[in-house]
Amino acid sequence: MEILVAAVLAYLIGSISFAVVVSAAMGLADPRSYGSKNPGATNVLRSGNKVAAVLTLAGDAFKGWLAVWLAAHVGPRYGLDDNAVAAVALAVFLGHLYPVFFRFKGGKGVATAAGVLLAINPVLGLATVLTWLIVAFFFRYSSLAALVAAVFAPLFDVFLFGPNVVAWAVFAMSALLIWRHRGNIGKLIAGKESRIGEKKTPAAPGSHAHPRKH
């Protein structure tokens, strides 16, 4: 029962979409209405507002870190163990992908996954973030960097800590992240993927997003 409660709370935390919240607070267009229509930091950056993009990145990463940190460090007082940490890690990630507060249409989970991994273990998180940074620096594709990092994250976990229940959660997150980037994979192959920092003309503030196809 405790694990279920923790997972539900984590999901609700994950459901806070900082891309939408920050954009609304700063009077910017809804990130679901321009560019890739993905409510994430990379798409917010296409609005030309770097501060909004940084705040989105920080917020999405922090919520992932917070949920898992609480489960790992406060949870034991309430009988939570590594199984709960794994459940919370996956739940907060799913909340970002399918947020109940935003009609279950969320982001792709890169920043939130980074926060989760940093909370599981700083070395694991830093190794994965470094992988993302290296690929992004040399190729300038956020999606490619995310895909490569997603492949390496569970490998890093198993290499550092051996087979464990939390590693299964990391593997599940990686698989979901790759699935959420399936459209980007096609664009990368076709040479049509947008590079980091490439601007798209945002819609006017208050514009409504078109339904996304899955």
Order of alpha helices (4+ residues) and beta strands (2+ residues): alpha-alpha-alpha-alpha-alpha-alpha-alpha-alpha-alpha-alpha
